[in-house]
């Protein structure tokens, strides 16, 4: 898929949220999409084997695993998911899912350049370039220009910034890329981190300045937590990070291969009661016991009673597949409400604050008031 342009459909003054329309070689798509990730790609492979339908999703993102035992990145994993994305006519991005302590903090431009070249030489259309945590705009621009000079005309550089980037230099780099890039990726970390919160608010503020008809980059929020902790009302991570302006989202992937054997076995042997199910009435996740307490029914078990093994998914996979669908459906409704705000100004704000309990709690306690910005 070739991205041609992204333009603003509407910028909602009450929420600061923006609806963008991206024109591609395969059609037009609105933002607020949860991409097909590694886990969902595996589910789709199993559904294909059973002649079942796949996700109607124009975006696929591959989180590249660092192989702990071999001390290298698993670049070989790219080909299979890349081929799948091309068959499904999707935008495809492969990026290295870096850990904060072991990979981001030690990242230098020399290492970033080697990783960039490795991915560029694989022929990827969208080539990520991770920017070291302490880099300044003055340091980044010549590196950026050199990297672009190495790309084929059909390739596009995608800057990848860490949400914990040094606060003094983050804004300059982000704003520069906002004016000069089609895509900007941010690897997102905990909302309890002061650097992350400050930088995410800067992203939101810049995105809010857009007006209808403006050309704009697509903002990719990567590697965030699927479920935020109780201090953030167990709201879905996709909604939380979309609040800061991200258009395409892909949650952090769990690589069992990197875990101790006993930990991996524990995860694989989870009982239904230990699997969180997305609740569309709340806009967040619940365990079975919480569902029975709040709703009087166990929506996880009720859902599983309807799951057919012929669909090609295990019970765990079926729940995660449904979680994805539920969250995307809510984003589709949110986009419709944002578009309605052109003639009903409180439409989107009312949807967030009145129709989704956990969205509402997160929004009211974590989003700055638009009127004071």
Secondary structure, 3 states (H helix, E strand, C coil): CCEEEEEEEEECCCCCCEEEEEEECCEEEECCEECECHHHHHHHHHHHHCCCCCCCCCEEEEEECEECCCCEECHHHHHHHHHHHHHCCCEEEEEECCCHHHHHCCCCHHHHHHHHHHHHHCCCCEEEEECCCCCCHHHHHHHHHHHHHCCCCCCEEEEEEECCCCHHHHHHHHHHHHHHCCEEEEECCCCCCHHHHHHHHHHHHHHHCCCCCCECCEEEEECCCCECCHHHCCEEHHHHHHCCCCCEEECCCCCHHHCCHHHHHHHHCCCHHHCCEEECCCCEEECHHHHHHHHCCCHHHHHHCCCCHHHCCCHHHHHHHHHHHHHHHHHHHHHHHHHHCCCCCCHHHHHHHHCCHHHHHHHHHHCCCHHHC
